[in-house]
Structure formats: C-alpha cells, structure tokens
C-alpha cells in the first residue's frame, strides 16, 4: 500500500520486574517467552516511528497474550476506519480488527504439514518485516535511552512503571524520523532534519518522504474518492491538495466507524449498549398476556 493507508505499526515489549511473594501475582507476571517475571506493554507508532499517548497503554502482567493485550487496551481504535495495522505473527486479531473497520496485516504462518511457504507468502512476510522494523527500533531505542528500564523493577515501584514507560516512549518523538531507503550520509535539508513529532503534527518534511495528499486514490476510501470528485467539481480553482484537506476535515473514517458501531449495537465509543431497564420483565409480561 506504499504506507498511505498504514495507520499503526504495532508490537509488544516486556520489562523485567521483581518476582512478587504473592503466588497469584508471581504466576500472572511470569513470561514464558522471557522465562522471567515481566510487565508487558503494547507499543504502536506510525511509519516514521512517531508514537502518541494512546498508542502506549498501561502495562499488563507478562503472562498475558498479544491477542488479549490488544483487545483489552483497545489500541486498534487508534487506526482510522479502513486503515491498516501491521502486526507480528502473535497478534491473531483479525476479527477484532474487523469490528473496528481495520485491516490486519500479519505474517503468514506455515500450515500443518506445510514444508515451505509459497513465494507469495515469503515475499509478503519479508515486506511486512521491512516495514515493522521501525516499531522494533523504537522499542529498542526507548529501552536504551531510559536506563531505569534496564534494571530489575522492584515490586514497590509497580504503580509508577506504566507512567515511566509512557514518558520514555513519547520522548522518541524528539528524535529524527525513521525513513526507509535513506542513508545516514545523505545531505539534510536546510536547517537540519526535523524531529518525528514535528513531521507528524507541525507539517515539517524530510528527505525521502512524499506528500500523497493530492493522490486520493492511494489513501482514500471509496466515499472519500467520490467526495473528492464532487468537491473538485464545485471548486475547480483549488488544487488537489486543498481538496484533499477539505475531504480529510469531514472525517469520513470517523463517520463510518460510528455507523459500524451502530450496526453492531454499540454506542459511539464502541462499547456495548447497556440493557434497557425493565426490558426482561416487560417481555415476560407480554408473553404471559399472550398465553
């Protein structure tokens, strides 16, 4: 997709913590992957390695699976409707993504009795890995820059661990953007290279980045493409970029997600609607009367 529709690169990382003397806490924090007690976090960034507050949820005990972690944190809601979340093979959340209107791009795994993947599956896995290396680099840089996370976290500090991880993760926005196929020796733009946060929120640019706003067919939903054509006919003097900004301001992904929630019987926040008080009693009364 050329990253035009990629809304989130999602990964999970773990921090070593002290084993609790309480058996229940000790068993729930023991990670089979790390063979140690850990706190597990979901971390998400965009394609240049820029996280924001809601993509770094609070931590969970290390025994939790990637799927349950994704469901409980509701992190897929950070991806616009119709967007793509690129995940690792442990994130089996295709159904949960469909409930949010999000496509899940996950590496293909070998089927039972399958000796080797097909050429198409191998190419897709390699392409996905090249894209997801951005979030893995951010996770590694975050741990290296915050020396606190390189030591064993004592039990008495479990309560502040999530805040420390979130601050350490968000400070990665002050670093230079991760741009694929850009060499370290390439000349920077006049004034130096901007930080990731400056690119995402303040309209800065960097060498190797392309502005796809004029090309609505690369990033737009069908309704956005149609709306772009309507606005172009109404405002023939405006550029394609200006028309695209008008389309984006209408927030069609937000509208379509609300429609999806409504069809699924959820409220506008995506939560199940509470049962109407007295509905069960009224139904029973109606059945008695009919009898």
Order of alpha helices (4+ residues) and beta strands (2+ residues): beta-alpha-beta-beta-beta-alpha-beta-alpha-beta-alpha-alpha-alpha-alpha-alpha-alpha-alpha-alpha
